[in-house]
Amino acid sequence: MSTDQASSADQLLASVDAEPGDRVRVHRDEDTLEGRVMPRHGFSDPDVVVLKLDSGYNIGLRVDEGDEVERLETGGEAPEQPPAMPDDVDELPTVALLGTGGTIASFVEYRTGAVHPATSPEELAAAVPEAFEHARLDPEVVFEAFSEDLTPDHWSQLADAVEAAFERGVEGVVVTHGTDTMHYTAMALELAFDELPGPVVLVGAQRSSDRPSSDAATNLTSAVRVAAETDAGEAMVVMHEGMSDETWAIHAAGRARKMHTSRRDAFQSLDHRPLGVVTDDAIEWNVEPREPADRVQRSGSFDADVGLVHSYPGIDADEIRAAARDGLVVAGTGLGHLPSHLAEDVDELTDEGTLVAMASQCLNGRTNMHVYETGRQLVEAGAIEAGDMLPETAYVKLVWALATADDPDEARELFRQPQGREQSPRTGFYYPREEAR
């Protein structure tokens, strides 16, 4: 098709003088589809008509020979054309937007159904125009991967990108991330820096950008506001606080955890108050954020091999040994327990040089391995208590400690000492979680 030849989609719409915003009915064989014509964007296929259905979903319809169209209404609630870059954006703080995959800032390409990340400021302005009211966004795709496929190597790549962004002079960094393992990455970025000159805000979406109930745009806009408008020198997670579009919680790295498979407010702070809350009018802090530093400074790496295993009735020595590598985190029962017959195997592992850390799968509260005989046996076998660290947080921290330290004794000490907000000497009574708000 030549560039000056009208596409089949244009020809079909022109046959009834239909324009973006008009309501149409498309007839195909015995089927009909009814909705409003949507405007084009950079990923639009010229032979696909995009309709917004009454359900709120967009659908792409490839025009075939024999398709017929009726124009039912003109104008009315016409969808806006994707906005151009705001004129005054250069006057706003610069925020780096680092993409790692997912659909939080993306376009649906209706030719194939694929979702493409918005990788230029213009595409971002089309995808999430609200964010440009608060910052000049500097987008970069660091990698594209499902969050369940990430490894500690990805954490290092992302830390490199965060460091480079701050060295370019941005005021803050937003990391868009799949929600499944976002709490792991948040803890990794907290550990990756001794000093941060601005906030590093991780954000995701529980519902994809093309769904009418999507939380993508509001989550991203709230994250950009935190990155652009606050003086903080730490990593954090920003997600919906409740099911409505009213407030967004700011969670400390190391305390945030995904607690529901699909709810918008899936992320909660455990054993720690949320750092703050974002509303339409303000950003309010429950806990004073860490002050930003004058410069960015890296700390350690993540090139150690650590396993994570849950204790359960019937677990045996073979499973413990199969999970053990340079280090092993056990999400133990209760106060940090394994079946008593495995204490000897833990002793053998520690003698062989494996660091074994005991966390609790209860999630709220802290380990105390001096109350019962089983716990005391594990301490005597060389296991380290994780205190009130979440099992996932303890896993990330042990990877970092082993990769950063010069020897196992130093790694043990790094693991025990608080590096951020991931552990505390005394656990507050924030259970049930509603008390933390």
C-alpha positions in Angstrom: 0.0 0.0 0.0 1.4 3.4 -0.9 1.7 6.0 1.8 -1.0 8.3 0.1 -3.5 5.5 -0.3 -6.3 5.4 2.3 -6.2 2.3 4.5 -9.1 -0.1 4.5 -10.0 1.1 8.0 -10.1 4.7 6.8 -12.1 3.8 3.7 -14.7 2.0 5.9 -15.1 4.9 8.3 -15.1 7.5 5.4 -18.0 5.6 3.7 -20.3 7.0 6.5 -18.3 10.1 7.4 -17.4 8.5 10.8 -14.6 10.2 12.8 -13.0 9.5 16.2 -15.7 10.0 18.9 -18.6 8.9 16.7 -20.6 5.9 17.7 -20.8 3.2 15.0 -22.1 -0.3 14.5 -20.0 -2.7 12.4 -21.7 -5.6 10.7 -19.7 -8.7 9.8 -21.5 -11.7 8.5 -24.0 -12.4 11.3 -22.1 -10.5 14.0 -22.3 -6.9 15.0 -20.0 -4.7 17.2 -21.0 -1.4 18.5 -18.8 1.3 20.1 -17.1 4.7 19.7 -14.3 5.1 17.2 -11.0 5.6 19.0 -8.2 7.9 17.7 -4.9 6.5 16.3 -1.6 6.4 18.1 1.9 5.3 17.1 1.2 1.6 17.4 -2.1 1.7 15.5 -2.4 -0.7 12.5 -3.8 1.3 9.5 -6.2 -1.6 8.6 -7.7 -1.9 12.1 -10.6 0.1 13.5 -10.4 0.5 17.3 -13.7 0.7 19.1 -14.4 1.5 22.8 -17.2 -0.8 23.8 -19.9 0.0 26.4 -18.0 -2.3 28.8 -15.1 0.2 28.8 -12.8 -2.2 26.9 -11.1 -1.3 23.6 -11.2 -3.8 20.8 -9.3 -3.8 17.5 -11.2 -5.0 14.5 -9.3 -5.8 11.3 -11.4 -4.6 8.4 -12.3 -7.4 5.9 -14.0 -7.2 2.5 -17.7 -7.3 3.1 -17.7 -5.4 6.4 -20.4 -2.7 6.7 -20.7 0.2 9.1 -23.4 2.4 10.4 -22.8 5.8 12.1 -25.2 5.9 15.0 -24.1 9.1 16.7 -21.7 11.9 16.0 -19.4 13.7 18.3 -20.8 13.6 21.9 -18.3 12.0 24.2 -15.4 12.0 21.8 -12.3 10.5 23.2 -9.4 12.9 23.4 -6.6 12.7 20.9 -3.3 11.6 22.5 -1.9 14.9 23.9 1.3 16.4 22.6 4.1 17.1 25.1 3.1 19.8 27.5 4.7 23.2 26.7 5.9 23.8 30.2 7.4 20.4 30.9 11.0 21.7 31.0 10.1 23.7 34.1 9.3 20.6 36.1 11.6 18.2 38.0 13.2 15.5 35.9 12.3 11.9 36.9 13.9 8.9 35.2 11.3 6.2 34.3 13.0 2.8 34.2 11.0 0.1 32.5 11.5 -3.6 33.3 8.5 -5.1 31.6 4.7 -5.2 32.3 1.9 -3.0 31.1 1.8 -0.1 33.4 2.9 2.5 30.8 2.0 0.9 27.5 0.0 0.8 24.3 -2.1 -2.2 23.0 -1.1 -2.9 19.4 -4.3 -4.3 17.9 -2.7 -5.9 14.9 -1.3 -8.7 17.1 -2.8 -8.0 20.5 0.7 -7.4 21.9 1.3 -4.7 24.6 4.2 -2.4 23.9 6.0 -0.2 26.5 5.9 3.5 25.9 9.5 4.3 25.3 9.6 8.0 24.3 8.3 11.1 26.2 5.7 11.5 23.5 4.4 8.0 23.9 4.3 8.4 27.6 2.3 11.6 27.2 -0.2 9.6 25.2 -0.3 6.7 27.6 -0.3 8.6 31.0 -0.8 12.3 30.4 -1.5 13.0 34.0 2.1 12.2 35.0 3.4 15.1 32.9 1.6 17.5 35.2 4.2 16.7 37.9 7.5 15.9 36.2 9.5 15.8 33.0 9.9 12.1 32.4 13.1 10.6 31.0 12.1 7.0 29.9 14.5 4.0 29.5 13.7 0.3 29.0 16.3 -1.4 31.1 15.0 -4.9 30.2 11.7 -6.5 29.3 10.9 -9.5 31.4 8.1 -11.0 33.4 8.9 -10.3 37.0 8.7 -14.0 37.9 11.6 -14.5 35.4 13.9 -12.0 37.1 17.2 -13.1 38.8 19.7 -11.3 41.0 21.6 -10.4 37.8 18.6 -8.2 36.8 18.8 -6.4 40.2 22.4 -5.5 39.3 21.4 -4.2 35.9 18.7 -2.1 37.4 21.0 -0.7 40.1 23.4 0.3 37.3 20.5 2.1 35.5 19.5 3.9 38.8 23.1 5.0 39.4 23.4 6.3 35.8 20.1 8.2 36.1 21.2 10.0 39.2 24.5 10.8 37.7 22.6 12.5 34.8 21.1 14.8 37.4 17.5 13.5 37.7 15.6 14.4 40.9 14.1 11.0 41.4 13.7 7.5 39.8 10.5 5.5 39.1 10.9 1.8 38.3 7.9 0.2 36.6 7.8 -3.5 37.5 5.6 -6.6 37.4 4.0 -7.0 40.8 4.8 -10.7 41.4 8.4 -10.0 42.6 8.4 -6.3 43.0 9.0 -6.5 46.7 12.2 -8.5 46.1 13.5 -5.9 43.7 12.6 -3.0 46.1 14.8 -4.6 48.8 17.6 -5.2 46.3 17.6 -1.5 45.3 17.6 -0.4 48.9 20.7 -2.6 49.6 22.4 -1.6 46.4 23.2 1.9 47.5 24.9 3.4 50.6 23.6 6.8 49.5 20.8 8.0 47.3 20.3 11.7 46.3 16.6 11.1 45.6 13.8 8.6 46.0 13.7 5.4 44.1 10.0 4.4 43.7 8.9 1.0 42.4 5.4 0.8 41.0 3.3 -1.7 39.2 -0.3 -2.5 38.1 -2.5 -5.3 39.2 -4.8 -4.8 36.1 -3.5 -4.1 32.7 -3.8 -0.8 30.8 -6.6 -1.8 28.5 -9.0 -2.8 31.3 -11.6 -0.3 32.5 -10.6 -1.0 36.1 -6.9 -0.6 35.5 -4.8 0.9 38.3 -1.9 1.5 35.9 -2.3 5.3 35.3 -3.2 6.3 38.8 -0.4 4.2 40.3 2.2 5.6 37.9 1.1 9.2 38.4 1.3 8.7 42.2 4.8 7.2 42.0 5.9 10.1 39.8 4.6 12.6 42.3 6.6 10.9 45.1 9.7 10.8 43.0 9.4 14.5 41.9 7.9 16.2 44.9 9.6 14.6 48.0 13.0 14.8 49.6 13.8 11.2 50.3 16.9 9.1 49.9 15.6 5.5 50.0 13.8 2.9 47.9 10.0 2.5 48.3 6.9 1.0 46.7 3.8 3.0 45.8 0.6 1.1 45.1 -3.2 1.5 45.8 -3.9 1.7 49.5 -7.6 0.6 49.0 -9.9 -0.5 46.2 -10.9 3.0 45.2 -9.0 5.7 43.4 -8.5 7.9 46.5 -5.3 7.1 48.3 -2.0 5.3 47.4 0.3 3.9 50.1 4.0 4.5 50.2 5.7 1.3 51.5 9.2 0.9 52.8 11.5 -1.4 50.8 11.9 -4.6 52.8 8.5 -4.2 54.5 6.3 -4.3 51.4 4.8 -7.6 50.3 2.2 -8.7 47.8 -0.6 -10.1 49.9 -3.4 -10.7 47.3 -3.3 -12.2 43.8 -5.5 -9.6 42.1 -6.8 -6.8 44.4 -5.6 -3.3 43.7 -4.5 -2.9 47.3 -2.5 -6.2 47.1 0.6 -4.6 48.6 0.8 -4.1 52.4 3.4 -3.1 54.9 4.1 -5.8 57.4 5.4 -5.1 60.9 5.9 -1.5 60.0 3.7 1.5 59.3 3.5 2.6 55.7 5.9 5.4 55.2 3.1 7.6 53.9 0.1 8.1 51.7 -0.6 9.9 48.4 -3.9 11.7 48.0 -5.2 13.9 45.2 -4.1 17.0 47.2 -1.0 16.0 49.1 1.7 13.5 50.1 1.5 12.8 53.8 4.2 11.0 55.7 3.6 8.7 58.7 7.3 8.1 59.1 9.9 10.7 58.2 11.7 9.5 55.0 15.5 9.1 55.0 17.2 12.4 54.0 18.7 12.4 50.5 22.5 12.4 50.1 24.5 14.8 47.9 25.5 12.0 45.6 24.8 8.4 44.6 27.0 5.7 46.0 26.8 2.0 45.3 27.1 -0.8 47.9 27.9 -4.4 47.1 26.5 -6.7 44.5 24.2 -9.7 44.1 26.4 -12.4 42.5 25.9 -15.0 45.3 23.8 -18.2 45.1 21.2 -18.5 47.8 18.2 -20.9 48.2 14.8 -20.2 49.8 12.7 -23.1 51.2 9.6 -23.3 53.3 9.4 -25.7 56.2 6.3 -28.0 56.3 5.3 -31.2 58.0 7.2 -34.0 56.3 10.1 -31.9 54.9 13.3 -34.0 54.9 17.0 -33.6 54.7 17.3 -34.1 51.0 15.1 -31.1 50.4 17.1 -28.9 52.7 20.3 -29.9 51.1 18.9 -29.5 47.5 18.0 -25.9 48.3 21.3 -25.0 50.1 24.0 -23.2 48.1 26.3 -20.4 49.3 23.5 -19.6 51.6 20.0 -20.8 52.5 17.0 -19.0 53.9 14.4 -21.2 55.6 10.9 -19.8 56.1 10.4 -21.7 59.3 7.2 -22.4 61.3 6.3 -20.2 64.2 9.2 -18.5 65.9 11.6 -19.9 63.3 11.6 -23.7 63.5 12.4 -26.7 61.4 11.5 -30.3 62.4 13.9 -31.2 65.2 15.5 -34.1 63.3 16.9 -31.7 60.7 19.1 -29.8 63.2 22.0 -32.2 62.6 21.7 -31.5 58.8 21.8 -27.8 59.4 24.9 -28.3 61.5 26.6 -30.2 58.7 25.7 -27.4 56.2 27.1 -24.7 58.3 30.3 -26.7 58.9 30.6 -27.0 55.1 30.4 -23.2 54.8 26.7 -22.6 54.0 25.1 -19.6 55.8 21.7 -20.7 57.0 19.2 -18.0 58.1 15.8 -18.8 59.8 12.9 -16.5 59.1 9.2 -17.1 60.0 6.5 -17.9 57.5 4.0 -16.2 59.9 5.1 -12.9 58.2 4.0 -10.8 61.2 6.1 -10.9 64.4 9.8 -12.0 64.7 11.8 -15.1 65.2 12.9 -16.1 68.7 14.8 -19.4 68.6 15.6 -19.4 72.3 12.1 -20.3 73.5 11.8 -23.9 72.5 14.3 -26.7 72.3 14.0 -27.0 68.5 15.0 -23.4 68.1 17.9 -23.7 70.5 19.2 -26.7 68.6 19.2 -24.7 65.3 21.1 -21.8 67.0 23.7 -24.3 68.3 23.9 -25.7 64.7 24.9 -22.3 63.5 21.6 -20.9 62.0 21.2 -17.1 62.0 18.0 -15.5 63.2 16.3 -13.2 60.7 14.4 -11.4 63.4 11.3 -9.6 61.9 12.6 -9.8 58.3 10.1 -11.2 55.8 11.5 -14.5 54.2 11.8 -12.8 50.8 13.6 -9.8 52.3 15.9 -12.2 54.2 16.6 -14.0 50.9 17.6 -10.8 49.1 19.7 -9.6 52.0 21.6 -12.9 52.3 22.4 -12.8 48.5 23.7 -9.2 49.0 25.6 -10.0 52.2 27.4 -13.0 50.7 28.3 -11.2 47.5 29.5 -8.1 49.3 31.4 -9.5 52.2 35.0 -10.7 52.1 34.4 -13.8 54.2 31.5 -15.7 55.8 31.9 -14.0 59.2 31.5 -10.6 57.6 28.5 -11.8 55.6 26.9 -13.1 58.8 27.4 -9.6 60.5 26.1 -7.7 57.4 23.0 -9.9 57.5 22.4 -9.3 61.2 22.8 -5.6 61.0 19.9 -3.4 59.8 20.8 -1.8 56.4 17.6 0.1 56.0 14.1 -0.4 57.4 14.0 -4.2 56.6 14.4 -5.1 60.3 14.2 -3.5 63.7 15.4 -4.4 67.2 11.8 -4.4 68.4 8.7 -5.4 66.5 5.7 -3.1 66.8 2.2 -4.5 67.2 0.9 -3.7 63.7 -1.5 -6.7 63.5 -4.0 -6.7 62.1 -2.6 -4.6 59.3 -5.4 -2.0 59.5 -3.6 -0.6 62.6 -0.6 0.3 60.5 -2.6 2.9 58.5 
